Amino acid sequence: MTILLITEGVSSVSEPVVALGPLSTVLGWTWSLVSFRRWVRPLRLRIGPEGLSVGNFGDPEVAIRWDQVVAVTVARRPGAMEKHPWLLLWPVPGHSFGLPRDMVDGHQTYPLVELRRLRDGDEVEAVTRYFAGSRYAEPA
């Protein structure tokens, strides 16, 4: 029906609805599959002596050096109702990383990763504490 609608035109009002129904179903299922894959696929997070890098499925990885960071911690996201821990970062003033950010008390805060979305989320705090050194801030 979709091919007939495109090649021969419309002769009644109900034909476009019938013809575009299967096409919209295919597009809806495809979008659902892509969204589900993006939600389920784990994020990329690398923490090392030079800094850390984070990337989401389909997005380029963003590298952040330790000299660009004032503080980093593992805690609840400020102002959020959820109780799950995040890896939070406060940048040196003037640095922007092209990631989603929040404003907390007039300071930019980058909620980098929700730890429950990582395979080894329980190890992130210890690794971050080790490599961040004095930049690691205890959660309030």
C-alpha positions in Angstrom: 0.0 0.0 0.0 2.8 2.4 0.8 4.4 1.8 -2.6 1.1 2.2 -4.4 0.4 5.5 -2.6 3.8 6.9 -3.7 3.7 5.7 -7.3 0.0 6.1 -8.2 -1.1 9.0 -5.9 -4.1 9.4 -3.6 -7.6 8.6 -4.7 -9.3 8.7 -1.2 -8.6 10.1 2.2 -8.3 6.7 3.9 -5.5 5.4 1.6 -2.7 7.6 3.1 -3.6 6.4 6.6 -3.6 2.7 5.6 -0.5 3.2 3.4 1.6 5.1 6.0 0.6 2.9 8.9 3.1 0.1 8.2 5.8 2.7 7.4 5.2 4.5 10.7 5.3 1.1 12.5 8.6 0.3 11.0 10.0 3.7 11.9 8.7 3.5 15.5 10.2 0.0 16.1 13.5 1.2 14.6 13.6 4.2 16.9 12.6 2.1 19.9 15.5 -0.3 19.2 18.0 2.5 18.8 16.8 4.1 22.0 16.9 0.8 23.9 20.4 0.0 22.7 21.6 3.4 23.7 20.1 3.1 27.2 21.4 -0.5 27.8 24.9 -0.1 26.3 27.4 1.0 29.0 29.1 4.3 28.9 32.8 4.6 28.4 34.7 5.9 31.4 38.5 5.9 31.7 40.3 7.2 34.7 44.1 7.4 34.8 47.1 9.5 35.8 46.6 12.1 33.1 42.9 12.6 33.8 39.7 11.0 32.8 37.6 10.6 29.7 33.9 9.8 29.3 31.8 9.0 26.3 28.3 8.0 25.6 27.1 5.6 22.9 27.4 7.3 19.5 29.1 10.5 20.9 32.8 11.3 20.7 34.8 10.7 23.9 35.6 13.8 25.9 39.1 13.8 27.6 39.5 15.9 30.8 43.0 16.5 32.2 43.4 16.7 36.0 44.7 20.3 35.7 41.3 21.2 34.3 39.5 19.9 37.4 39.0 21.7 40.7 37.2 18.8 42.4 35.7 15.4 41.6 33.6 13.2 43.8 31.2 10.3 43.8 27.8 11.4 45.3 24.2 12.1 44.6 23.5 14.5 41.8 22.8 17.9 43.4 19.1 18.9 43.3 18.0 15.5 42.0 15.4 13.4 43.7 17.1 10.1 42.8 19.5 8.5 45.3 21.9 6.8 42.9 25.5 8.0 43.0 27.1 9.9 40.1 30.7 10.8 39.3 30.6 14.6 39.6 33.2 17.0 38.4 33.8 20.7 39.1 36.0 22.3 36.4 38.6 25.1 36.7 36.8 28.4 35.9 36.8 29.1 32.2 36.9 25.5 31.1 33.9 23.9 29.3 33.8 20.4 28.1 30.8 20.3 25.8 28.9 17.9 28.2 25.6 18.4 30.0 26.1 20.5 33.2 24.2 21.8 36.1 24.6 25.0 38.1 25.0 24.5 41.8 25.5 27.5 44.0 26.8 29.5 41.0 29.4 26.9 40.0 29.3 24.6 37.0 28.9 20.9 37.9 29.3 18.1 35.4 27.4 15.0 36.3 29.6 12.7 34.2 28.3 9.2 34.8 25.6 7.5 36.8 27.5 4.7 38.4 24.7 2.1 38.1 25.1 2.3 34.3 28.6 1.1 34.5 29.7 -2.6 34.7 32.2 -1.9 37.5 30.5 1.1 39.1 31.4 0.1 42.6 35.2 0.5 41.7 34.9 4.0 40.4 35.2 5.8 43.7 38.4 4.0 44.7 40.0 4.5 41.3 39.0 8.2 41.2 40.2 8.8 44.8 43.6 7.2 43.8 44.2 9.2 40.6 42.6 12.5 41.5 44.6 12.8 44.7 43.9 16.1 46.5 41.2 16.9 43.9 38.9 14.2 45.3 36.3 15.8 47.5 34.4 13.8 50.1 30.7 13.9 49.6 28.7 16.2 51.9 
